[in-house]
């Protein structure tokens, strides 16, 4: 993602107080590596309340 666009996205999330983690992965296109999948699952596990 282009740096200006990246910062604009961060600003929007911050202004809306959205609980999000914005991260880039070097040398990664549209594919999702096992590391990325792990990070997504970890984020959900930490942020979705268990009933």
C-alpha positions in Angstrom: 0.0 0.0 0.0 1.3 3.4 -0.8 2.6 5.4 2.3 0.1 8.3 1.9 -2.8 5.9 1.6 -1.5 3.8 4.5 -1.4 6.9 6.8 -4.9 8.0 5.6 -6.3 4.6 6.6 -4.6 4.7 10.0 -6.0 8.2 10.6 -9.5 7.1 9.8 -9.3 4.1 12.1 -7.8 6.2 14.9 -10.4 9.0 14.5 -13.2 6.3 14.8 -11.5 4.6 17.8 -11.6 1.3 15.9 -9.9 -1.6 17.6 -7.7 -2.7 14.7 -4.1 -3.7 14.1 -2.7 -2.4 10.8 0.4 -4.4 9.7 2.2 -4.9 6.5 4.2 -8.1 5.6 7.3 -7.7 3.5 7.4 -9.4 0.1 3.7 -10.3 0.4 1.1 -9.7 -2.3 -2.5 -10.9 -2.1 -1.6 -14.3 -0.7 -2.0 -15.1 3.0 0.9 -17.0 4.6 0.5 -19.2 7.6 2.1 -16.4 9.6 -0.6 -13.9 8.5 -3.4 -16.4 9.2 -1.9 -17.0 12.7 -1.8 -13.2 13.3 -5.5 -12.9 12.3 -6.6 -15.7 14.5 -4.6 -14.4 17.4 -6.1 -10.9 17.0 -9.6 -12.4 17.1 -8.9 -14.5 20.1 -7.6 -11.5 22.0 -10.5 -9.2 21.0 -13.7 -11.2 20.7 -15.3 -11.8 24.1 -16.1 -15.4 25.1 -19.6 -15.9 26.5 
